[in-house]
């Protein structure tokens, strides 16, 4: 494999939005389905945007 083909095109969402995801985890008080790290409400907030504590979710 050529070295140029092994280039990362963009960071994964988990790394790119790590601060926002961590803020959502800390503020999340709703029940989480088995195997989930966030509740469905927090997932929706991550997708649509809003605030989690003092962090703006974009």
ZAMIDREN-575568 format. One record per residue: residue in three letters; x, y, z of N, C-alpha, C in turn; residue number from 1. Coordinates in nm, 2 decimals, decimal comma. Each point is the difference from the previous one (the first is absolute). Last residue first. Layout:
BEGIN
> code/nu/nv/nw/cau/cav/caw/cu/cv/cw/pos
> ALA/X/Y/Z/X/Y/Z/X/Y/Z/NUM
...
This chain:
BEGIN
> code/nu/nv/nw/cau/cav/caw/cu/cv/cw/pos
> UNK/-2,30/2,18/1,89/-0,02/0,05/-0,13/-0,05/-0,10/-0,10/58
> UNK/0,01/0,13/0,55/0,00/-0,11/-0,09/-0,03/0,04/-0,14/57
> UNK/0,21/0,26/0,46/-0,09/0,01/-0,11/0,02/-0,12/-0,09/56
> UNK/0,09/0,06/0,54/0,06/-0,04/-0,13/-0,11/0,01/-0,10/55
> UNK/-0,05/0,04/0,48/0,05/0,13/-0,06/0,06/-0,02/-0,14/54
> UNK/-0,35/-0,35/0,16/0,08/0,08/0,10/0,04/0,13/-0,06/53
> UNK/-0,15/-0,23/-0,36/0,01/-0,09/0,11/0,09/0,06/0,11/52
> UNK/-0,33/0,17/-0,46/0,11/0,02/0,10/0,00/-0,12/0,09/51
> UNK/-0,13/0,03/-0,54/-0,06/0,06/0,12/0,11/0,03/0,10/50
> UNK/-0,11/-0,33/-0,48/0,07/0,11/0,06/-0,08/0,06/0,12/49
> UNK/-0,07/-0,40/-0,31/-0,07/0,12/-0,03/0,07/0,13/0,06/48
> UNK/0,18/-0,45/0,07/-0,03/0,01/-0,14/-0,05/0,14/-0,04/47
> UNK/0,09/-0,11/0,45/0,13/0,00/-0,07/-0,03/0,02/-0,15/46
> UNK/-0,37/-0,05/0,28/0,06/0,13/0,03/0,13/0,01/-0,08/45
> UNK/-0,22/-0,41/0,00/-0,07/0,10/-0,08/0,06/0,14/0,01/44
> UNK/0,17/-0,34/0,27/0,03/-0,03/-0,14/-0,06/0,10/-0,09/43
> UNK/-0,12/0,01/0,45/0,13/0,06/-0,02/0,05/-0,03/-0,14/42
> UNK/-0,41/-0,20/0,12/-0,01/0,15/0,00/0,13/0,07/-0,02/41
> UNK/-0,01/-0,48/0,04/-0,05/0,05/-0,13/-0,02/0,15/0,00/40
> UNK/0,37/-0,17/0,33/-0,14/-0,03/-0,01/-0,05/0,05/-0,14/39
> UNK/0,51/-0,17/0,08/-0,08/0,11/0,02/-0,15/-0,04/-0,01/38
> UNK/0,34/-0,32/-0,04/0,07/0,09/0,09/-0,08/0,13/0,03/37
> UNK/-0,15/-0,54/-0,14/0,01/0,14/-0,04/0,08/0,08/0,10/36
> UNK/-0,14/-0,47/0,04/0,11/0,02/-0,09/0,02/0,14/-0,05/35
> UNK/-0,47/-0,11/0,20/0,11/-0,09/0,02/0,11/0,02/-0,11/34
> UNK/-0,31/0,42/0,10/-0,02/-0,14/-0,05/0,13/-0,08/0,02/33
> UNK/-0,12/0,43/0,31/0,07/-0,04/-0,12/-0,03/-0,14/-0,04/32
> UNK/-0,24/0,44/0,31/0,04/-0,14/-0,01/0,06/-0,03/-0,14/31
> UNK/0,06/0,49/0,21/-0,11/-0,08/-0,05/0,05/-0,15/-0,01/30
> UNK/0,26/0,40/0,11/-0,06/-0,06/0,12/-0,12/-0,09/-0,04/29
> UNK/0,46/0,30/-0,20/-0,10/-0,10/-0,03/-0,05/-0,07/0,12/28
> UNK/0,37/0,32/-0,05/-0,13/0,06/0,03/-0,11/-0,10/-0,01/27
> UNK/0,45/-0,13/-0,10/0,00/0,05/0,14/-0,14/0,06/0,04/26
> UNK/0,08/-0,16/-0,45/0,01/-0,11/0,10/-0,02/0,05/0,14/25
> UNK/0,04/0,33/-0,34/-0,13/-0,07/0,00/-0,01/-0,12/0,10/24
> UNK/0,41/0,23/-0,06/-0,10/0,08/0,07/-0,13/-0,06/0,00/23
> UNK/0,33/-0,22/-0,25/0,03/-0,01/0,15/-0,10/0,08/0,08/22
> UNK/-0,02/0,03/-0,47/-0,05/-0,13/0,04/0,02/-0,02/0,15/21
> UNK/0,18/0,39/-0,20/-0,15/0,01/0,00/-0,05/-0,13/0,05/20
> UNK/0,46/0,02/-0,06/-0,04/0,09/0,11/-0,15/0,01/0,01/19
> UNK/0,19/-0,26/-0,36/0,02/-0,06/0,13/-0,05/0,09/0,12/18
> UNK/-0,01/0,01/-0,52/-0,10/0,06/0,09/0,02/-0,06/0,14/17
> UNK/0,30/-0,14/-0,34/-0,03/0,13/-0,05/-0,09/0,08/0,10/16
> UNK/0,10/-0,47/0,06/0,12/0,09/0,03/-0,03/0,15/-0,03/15
> UNK/-0,33/-0,33/-0,10/0,03/-0,02/0,14/0,12/0,09/0,05/14
> UNK/-0,12/-0,03/-0,47/-0,09/0,09/0,08/0,03/-0,01/0,15/13
> UNK/0,40/-0,10/-0,34/-0,13/-0,06/0,03/-0,08/0,09/0,09/12
> UNK/0,36/0,21/-0,33/-0,01/-0,07/0,13/-0,13/-0,06/0,01/11
> UNK/0,21/0,06/-0,49/-0,06/0,09/0,11/-0,01/-0,09/0,13/10
> UNK/0,26/-0,15/-0,38/-0,07/0,11/-0,06/-0,07/0,09/0,10/9
> UNK/0,45/-0,33/0,01/-0,13/0,02/0,07/-0,06/0,13/-0,06/8
> UNK/0,37/-0,33/-0,25/-0,02/0,13/0,06/-0,15/0,00/0,06/7
> UNK/0,25/-0,34/-0,27/-0,02/-0,03/0,14/-0,03/0,13/0,08/6
> UNK/0,12/-0,03/-0,48/-0,13/-0,06/0,02/-0,04/-0,02/0,15/5
> UNK/0,44/0,15/-0,15/-0,10/0,11/-0,02/-0,15/-0,05/0,02/4
> UNK/0,38/-0,30/0,02/0,00/0,08/0,12/-0,11/0,11/-0,02/3
> UNK/-0,04/-0,47/-0,25/0,07/0,12/-0,02/-0,02/0,09/0,13/2
> UNK/-0,03/-0,55/-0,03/-0,08/0,12/0,00/0,09/0,12/0,00/1
